[in-house]
Amino acid sequence: MGAVLASVKHDLTNDTAAAVEKIQRYSKEPNNIPLKIAITGESKSGKSTFVSALRGIKSIGDEDEGAAPTGVVETTSEVTEYLHPNYPNVTLWDLPGIGTTKFPAKKYLELVGFENFDVFIIVSADRFRENDVKLAKEIQKMKKKFYFVRSKIDNNIRDEERKRDFSKEGTLRKIRDDSVQGLQKEGFESPQVFLVSSFEPHIYEFSELQQTLERELPAHQSDALLRAMSNINQEISNKKKDFQSTIKYYSTLSAAGAAVPVPELSVNVDYSMMLSVVTDYVTGFGLDKQSLKKLAASSGVSYDDLCAVIKSELAKIPAEFFMETFISVQGKAGKVSRNSFLFVTAASMSLSFKTTYFTLSYFLNQLADDAQRVFNRALGVNISV
């Protein structure tokens, strides 16, 4: 953050416009950190459906726009990139199935460009096979993270339900033990295996996979993933309060804006930056219209009922309303009116930093509370509006 401030101060001595442009560019940097997640495995293992689930999109059979195509035959014939619908810096790469005529096992790594990805998820519809093991060992040599996913667990449960002594917990334990023991025999000491249903990501271990990725990725990529994760359980929603860690960064940019000797510039920079940041918070907490409609469809709770428990007007983000809220909260923090001119002093920069920190913290807490109320309503938990 010191480097950010020093860079802006350097421009101030030469070009005020360049300094302002740099502040605005820096304010967007947290959402520009690239994260490339590769989804691989044998043909027809459910990779494409899994990619769509990670992006919060249903499979193409459910007609959700932008979903990865699926089918009874291998539908991924090339390395295919899918952008996250809200955070395009997070990309998921649907890799062709290993062992097909076009992508034989011996040349697979070279053909798909394994060195280009940050983390790998190896998907199998049943037990992990020879090609899956080969892939994992090659990734291990590259010293990159990889995880095993047993997909289509919903199908396994349905098949087992017909048996007289059926136990859901017992079935899941059997599948896990079989997968882990099989991989241990291949030399993986503590393989990380997740049992998921891409059609029902809110159950089984889809959220555990997301949280493991978020916990084990480098800090900058972990933040990028956290923003993109769907709020499929309360723990993920709570984790998103870690957005608090970026507030100091934005407050530093605000202080830099206060150092520019142009009337009203500090307030205008703060307003533009905060509108962008709060919009990001709204999307990150799943309070935007698109996310709420998807939650309504998956939970069976109507869109209007979900909206009814949202107390903060921030989630609606009309620019004219945000300006009034922005001025009101800034006033509470001790900053003078929007028409005031802050002299270029250390005191004005300190005040701008503290005010921005207070304002963004207030907005973040308001939206986090709304996200919890929405999540509880989707689960059918009784809450007071």
N, C-alpha and C positions, 0 to 999 in steps of 0.2 A: 504493500500500500504506500510505503514511503517512496518507492520508485515511481508510482503513479503520480503522486503529488509533485515530485521533483520534475517529472517530464512536463506536466502542465505548467509549472512555474517557469520552466525554461522557455516555453512558447509565449508566456505572458510578456516577456521582455522584448519579443520580436513581432509577434502576430497574435492579436487577441482572437481573431476569427479562428485561427488554427487551434488555439487553446480551447475554445468552446467546442469545436468539432471533435477534439480529442476527448473531452469530457463525455460528450454524447456517445462516442464510439466505445469508450471504456465501460459505460453503463450497460452496454449490450454484451460485454465479454462473457459473463457467467453462463449465458445461453448459447455460446458459440464453441464450447469445448467439445471436440469430436469424441464419440464413443462408437466403435464398430463391433457388433456382436454377431458372430457367425453361428448359424444353425446347420448342423451337418448330421449325417447318419445314412443308413441304407435306404434304398428306394421304398416308397410307400410306408414309411415309418410315422407319418403325420407331421413332417417338418413344416409344411406350408401352413397348416392349421395352427400350429404352435407359434409361428411367426406372427400370424394375425392376432392371436391371443395376447402376445407380449405387447403388441401395438394398441391393444384395447379395441380391436376390430374383429367382427365376426367373420367366419369363412365366407368365401364367394357364394357358396350355396345359400347363405342367408341374405345375399344381395347387399352386403355392406360395401360401400364404395371404398376402393383402395385395398381390399383384402387380397391376400396371396391366393392364387388359384389352387384348387385341390381337385382330386379325382381318384378313380380306382386304378389308374395307371400313373406312372411317373410323370408329373406335370412340370417339374423344374428341370429344364434342359440346359440352362445357363446359370452362371452366378448372378443372382438377382438381388438388387438393392431395394429395400423398403424403408422410406423415411418414417419416423414417428410422426403422426398427424399434427401434434402440437409442438414438438421439439425436433426439428429436422436435423439438428446436430447429432441426435441419437439415431443410428441406422442399424437395421437388422438385415443380415445377408443370408438369403435362402440359398444354400449350396446344393448342387445336384447330388442325387443319391450316389454313394460310392458303390462300385462294383457293377455299374451298368456298362453297356458296350462302349458308349461315348466317354465314360469316366471310369476306366479300369482302376483297380486298387493300386497297382504299382505306380501309376502316373497321376493319381488323384491330387496329391498335395501340390505338385507342380502346376497342374492344370487350373486349380481353383485359386491359387495364390495365397496359401495359408499365412504367409508372413505379413499380410496386410491387415490382419484382424487383431483386436485387443483381447477378446475372450471367446471361448468356444463352448457350445452346448451340443452334446452328442445325443441324438434322439433315437429311441428304439420303441417299437410297438410291443415287443415281447422281450425275451432275454437278449443281452448284448452279445453280439457275434464277433467272429474273427476280424472282420473289417473294422468294426467299432473299436476293438482293442488296438489294432494297428494305428488307427487315427489318434487315439488317446496317447499312445506311446510316442508318436511323432510330435504331438503338441507338447508333451512333457519335455522332450529334448529341446524344444524352443523356449522352455521356461516360461510358458504362458498358462493362464488359468483355464481349466476345462471342467465341465460338469456333465454328469450323466442324467438323462431324463427318460423315465418310462412313461410314454404317452398312452393315451386311450385307456386310462384306468377305469373310466366309466364303463367301457365295454367289458373289462375283466369282472367288474362287480356285477354287471347284469348277467353274465354267463354263470357266475358262481351262485347267484341268488336262487337258482332252480334246485340247488342241492339241499337236502333235508337238514344237514348240520351247518348251514351257512352262517357265517359270522363276518360282518364287514371288517371289523378290526383284525380278525384272524386272517382274512384274505389279504389285506394290505400288508400285514406283517410277513406273510408267506412270500408275497411278491418281492418285498424289500430284501428279505433274507436271501432269496434265490439270486437276486441281482448282485447284492454285495458279495456274497460268497463266490459267485462265479467270477467276478472281477478280481477278488483277492487271489484266486487261483492263478490268474493271469499276471500277478505281480503288483497289483495296486494295493498298497497297504491299507489305506483308509479312503476308499472311493466315495465321493459325494453323489448320492443317487436321490432323485426327487421323483415322486409319483404324482402325475398331473393328469387333469382332463382339460384339454384346450377349449372344450365347449362349456365347462363349468369351472372357471379359474378361481372362483371364490371358495371352492372346497378342495380337499386333498392338500397338496404341498406346493401349489403354484406360488403362493405368497412367500413361503419359506425360501423358494428358489430366488425370488426377487430380492428378498432381504439379505440372503447370502451374497449375491452379486454386489449389492450396495455396500455391504460390510467389507468385502475382500478386494474390491477394486481400489486403485489409487484414489486419494482424496478428491482430486479434481474431476475424475470420471465418475466417482461415487455420487457427487453432487448432481452431475448431469443425469445419471440414471434415476436418482431419487425424484427429480422433477418429472420424469417421464413415466414413473410407475403409476399404475391405476390404483385407486383407493379400494382395494378388494377386501381389506380388513382394517380394524381400528389401529393396529400397530403401525401399519404403513402411513396412515393418516397422521398419527402422532409423530412419526419420524420426520414428517414434512415440516414440523416446527423447527427443524434444523436450518430452514431458510434464514433463521435468526443469524446464522454465522456469516451471511452475506451482507447484513445490515451495516456492519462496520466499514465494509468496502464502499458501499453506496454513500455512507456518511462522509467518507474521505473525499469522494468526488464532489459532494456538496460543498465541503470546505474549500476545495479547489475552485469551484465556481464563485465562491464568495471572495476569492482573491482577484478576480477579474474586475478592473476598475470601470465597469459600465453600469449605469443606473438600471435597476430592475433585473439585471441579467441573472443574479444569484437566485432570485425567486423564480424566474422563468426556467432556468436550468433545473431547479429542484422540482418544479411542477411537471415538466416533461419527463424527467427521470422517474419520479414517483408514480406517475400514471403508467409508465411502462412496467415498473417493478410490480405494482399492485395488480395489473392485468396478468402478469406472470404468476403471481400468487393465486389469483382466482383460477387460472387454468391448472396450476399445480395441485390445488386442493380439490379439483374436480367440480368446481362451482360454475363453470361456464355452461352455456346452453347445451352444447353438443354432449358434454360429459354427463350432464343431468338427464338428458333424454336417453342415453345409453344405460344409465343406472336404472331409470324407470323401466326400461324394457327388460332388463335382466332381473330386477327385483320384484316386478309386478306391482310396485307402488307408483301411482300416477305422477307425471311430471309436475302437475300443479301441487300435489301433496308434498313433494320434495321441496318445491320452491317456497311453500308456505312456512317452513321452519327456518328459512334463511332470514335472519334479523337485520344484518348489515346491508345497507344500500350499496356498499362497495362492490358487491358481486355483480351489480347491474352495469357499473362503470360507464354511465353517460358522462361525457367530458364536462358538461356544465355542472352536474352534481358533484363530480370529483373536485372541481375547483372550489366549491363552497366548503366541502369537507376538509380539503387540504388547508384552506385558510383558517378554518375553525380550529383544527388540531394544532396547526403551527402556532396559533395564538395562545393555546393552552401551554405550549412548550416554551413560550416567552419570546418568540420571534415577533418583530414589529410588523405592521401591515404590509400588504402586497405592494404598495406604492412607495415603500421606504427605500432609501439608498444606504447600503451598508458600506462604510468606509473601509478601505483596504488596510486592515490591521489584523494582528494576530487574534484580537478579541472577536472580530467579526467572523473569522474563520472558525474559531472555537465554538461560537454560538451557532453557526450554520451546521457544524458537525453534530452538536448535541441535539439541535432541533430535528434534523433529519433522522437521527437515531431514535428519538422519542416517537416521531410520526410513523416511521415504518414499523416500529415495534407495536404500536397501537393498531395499525392496520392489520399486521400479521396475526395478532391475537384475535381480532374480530373475525377474520376469515377462518382461522383455525377452529374457533368455536362453532362457526356456521357449518364447517365441514363435518364436525362431530355430530351436530344435530341432524344433518342430512344422512349421514351413515346410520345413525340410530333409527331414523325414520324408515330407511330402506330395510332394516332388519326387523321392523315392527316393534321397536322398543318405545314404550310410552314416554313422551317427553312433553314439557310445557312449552308452548310457542311464545 
